[in-house]
């Protein structure tokens, strides 16, 4: 009998069988207070305004430096660019050595577990791998009444691929839904985002496997003088009733604005207006993103905050579409 150890080749796959992409970014990022899908200081230069992001897209972690978009890619390319390494082989050797994985030497080592135990893995790293299956049903009168408040009828819902949910399966197991709660499914090219309007913060948008860069109304942004960028499907649907060249991203995070999305919007419009919530968080997020991409900004007037109104959908619900139209005329947008 031939004895000995089976030599494992030094490949990206063999490294990721022991540590994660997140571990690699965490180890080599110069500062450790960065967060997934949140813009931060670039490790490639000195800067005051954050312009760098690490995000999860389609189940993989990737990075991009908005100040120099040649700096982009996966965790291995990040190490290569950060340390000016020649090729992938040099990158793999460096990671194997620094984490003490013992792949190249063939020596078994558990030291990498000590390194990675110093922090917690993000909970949403794997959400892009989740499977969501939906059995739809006809809209109930209660569901249609909910959307009618926002000036949307059954044809609008169908056009925007919004469905009423009868049964929901998450990773092939039935997902608990209350018969008494409103629940809608937003469908995006094979992916589902579940919306429960009256759910708590944790359940309102869960489950969800829609890529963060998916957009509503992208097809509406063609040869536009002004592209109006909303932060939600509902705002987009309301604004579409008033202004033809509008779209929406998934949320107020910078991770929604992939280079492809930004390039497309800018190539198809002369001016871009971002519209997030008018509360403190929305204003802060909009200031960050408009500075990054040189967008303009327009929001629901802050005077409506005392009525609990911070977005276009609620403004239309309380005061009607004419109020939005009048405001856009006042701002010379239409």
N, C-alpha and C positions, 0 to 999 in steps of 0.2 A: 504494500500500500504506500502510495506517495503521500508524504506528509508535508504540510506547509500551509501558509496563509494564501488565500485567494487575493490577488492584488487588484484593487479597485482603481480604475483609471481616473485621473484628475479631470473631471468634467464639471460643467455648471450643474448638471443633474446630481452628481455625487455630493457636491457641496450643499445643494438645497435639500438633500436627503437628511442632513444633520442640522442645518440652520436655515432660517428663513430670509427672504428678501429684506424684511424689516430689520432683522439682526444686522445685515450688512450695512444698510443705510444708517442705522443707529450707531454702529461702531465707527464709521468713517466720517460722519457729519461732524464738523469742527465744534458746533455747539449742540447741546443735547435737548434743548427746550423746544424743538420743533414738534409739530403735530401733523398727523396725516390729513391731507386735503386742506391745509391752512397755509397761506403764503407766509414765507419766512425770509430771513436774510440769506443771500446767496453765499455759498462757500467758495465761490470762484473769484470774488473780488470784494473790496471794501465798499460798503454802501450804507446809506441811511434809511432809504425806503425799501421795504421787503419786495423781492421780485422773483422768488424761487419757491417751487412747490414740489412736494412728493405726494403722489396720490394713487389711489387704487382704481384702475380702469380695467374692466373685463377680468377681474380676478388677479391682475398682476400689478405690482408696484412700479411706477415709472416716475421720472422727474423731468422738470423743464425749468430753464432759467429764462424768464420772459425778457430779461435785459440782453440776452445773447442766446437765441433759440437754437444755435448749434450745440449748446449744452443741453442734451436731452437723451432719454433712453432708459434702460433698465438698471438694476443695481450694479451689474458688472461693468456696464459702460460708465456709470458714475465713478467707480473706483479708477477706471482707466483714464478718464478725463481729469479727475481731481489730482492724480499723481503722475500724469503725463506718461503713462505706460505704453509700451509699443503695441501690444496685442492682447488678446484674451488669455493666452497662455500665461503671460506675466501677471495678469489680474488674478487668475485662479491660484497661482503659486503664492501670491501675496496674501490672499484671503485664507488659504490653507495654513500658511505659516502663522498669521496673526491670531487666528482663532484656535490654533493648535489642534486642527482636525485630524492630523496624522494620515491623510489620504495619500499624499505623495510618498511619504516615508514608509507607509504600511504599518506604522506603529499605532496601536489602539490608544486613543486618548479621550478622556472625558472632561478635559479642562474647558472646552467650549461651553459646557453646560453651566459652569460657574460664571462665565462672561455673560451669557444670555439670561441668567436668573436674576440679574440686577434690575430688571424692568419687566413690565407686563406687556405681552403682545396685544395690539389693538383688537378689539372684539369684532370689528367689521371687515377684517382683512379678507375673509372668505365669502362675503355676501354675494359676490358676483357668480359664485358657483352654485347658489341655491336654485332649486327648481320650484316654480310656482305654476300650478295648474288651476284653471277656473272653469266652473260650469256656470253659464250665465242664465238669466231669466228675463222676462219682460219687466219693464220698470213698473213699480207700484205707484199708486197715486201720490203717496207720501214722498216718494223719491222725485217724481216729476215736480211736485209742489216745491221741494227744496231748490231745484235748479231754476224753476220759474222765478224765484226771488231774484236771481241773477240774470234774468232776461234770456234764459236758455230753454229751448223746448226739446222734444224728443229727437227731432232732426239734427239739432245742434250737437246733442250728445253723440248721436251716431256718427256725425261728420268728424267729431274729435275723438272717436274710438273710446268712448266711456260706456261702461256696461254695468248693469245691475248683477250682483253676485248671488247665486243660489248656493253653491258649494265651493269651498276653497281647499286646495291641497298644497302643503308646503313640504318639499322633499318627499313626496308620495305619501304623506300622512295627512289625514284630515285636520284642517286648522279650525280651532273653535271660533265660531261666530255667534253672536246673540241675534236671535230672530227679531228682537226689538230695536236693533241698531241699524242706522243707514250705513250701507257699505257699497262702494263703487270700485270698479277696476279700471285703471288707466292702462291701455294696451299700447306698447311701443315695440313693434317689430319683433315679436316673440317674447317680450318681457312684460312683466306686470308690476304696477305700482298700486297698492291697495289704499284707498282713501276712506277713512271713517270720520266724517266731519265732526262728530261729537265725542270722539275718543280722547283719551288723555294724551299727554305729550309723547309717551312711549308707544301707544298703539295707533295713533292717528294715521300714520303713514307706514304701517307694517302689516304684512311683509312687503318687501320691495327688492326687486333684482334688476331694476332699470339702470343702465349705464348712466353715470352722473353727467355725461356730456350729451345725452339725448336732448333734443330740442323740439318744442312745439312751434309750428308755423315757419319752419326754415324755408319752406317752399314759397312763402309769402314775401320773402326778402329777395327781390329781384329788381334791379334797376330802380331802387327807391331813392328818393331825395332824403328821407329820414327813416331810419329803422328804429322802431320802438321796442325795447327789450324788457320784457316782464320777468318776474321771478316765479311765476306759477302758471299752470294750465288754466286755472279759473280766471286769473287776471287777463291772460291772453284772450280767452273766449269773450270776456266782457269788452276788452279794448278793441277786439276785432269788429265789434258792432259799430264802432265809432271811427276807427283808424285802420286802413287796409294793410299797411306795411308794418306789421308787428309780429313778434315771436316771443318765446319764453324759454327760459332755462329751468333746471330742476329745483334749484334753491338759490339762496343768496351767497353761496360759497364760490370762491375763485376757481375751484376745481371744475366747475361747469364750463369754464371758458378755455377749452382746449385751443391750441394754436390753429387747428383746422376750423373750429367754430368762429374764432376771432377773424381769421383771414377771410372766411366766407362772408361774414357780415360786412366787413369793411370793403370787400371787393364789390359788393352788391348794393351799397348805399353810400350817399355822400356824407351823411351825418348819422351818428349813433347816439340814441338817448336811452340811458339805463333808468329803470324804474323799480326800486325796491320799496320795502315798507318805510313809512315816514317816522317810525319810532327810533329810539337811540341806536339799537342794533342794526336796523336797516340802513340808517344814515352812515354809520361807521363802515359797514360792508360796502356800500356804494362808493364812498370816498376812496376806499382802497382800490376797488376795481376800476373806477373811472381814471384814477391816476395811472394805473398799470397800462391801460389800453387806450388812453386818450379819448374816452367816451364823454358825451355830455350827460346831464342828469336832470330828471324831472320826477317829482313824486307827488303824491296826494298832499295838498296843503296841510300843514301841521295843525291848523285850527280845528280840523276834524278829529284829532286825537281825543279830545274831551268827550266825543261821542263814541269812542271805541273804534273809530274808523282809521285804518292805516294803509289800506290798499284799494285798488280800483274796483275790485269785486264788491267790497262792502260799501264803497261810495255809491256804486250803481244800485245796490240793494236798498239803501236808505234814501238816496236822493234822486235816483234815476239816471239814465244814460245821458240825458240832456245836460246834466250838471258836468259830466266829464267832457262832453263836446264843447260846452261854453268855456271850460278851463283851458282846453287845448287851443281854442281860438284866442283866448287871452294871452297865452304863451306863444302865439304865432306859430304853432306847430301844424295847424290846419288853417 
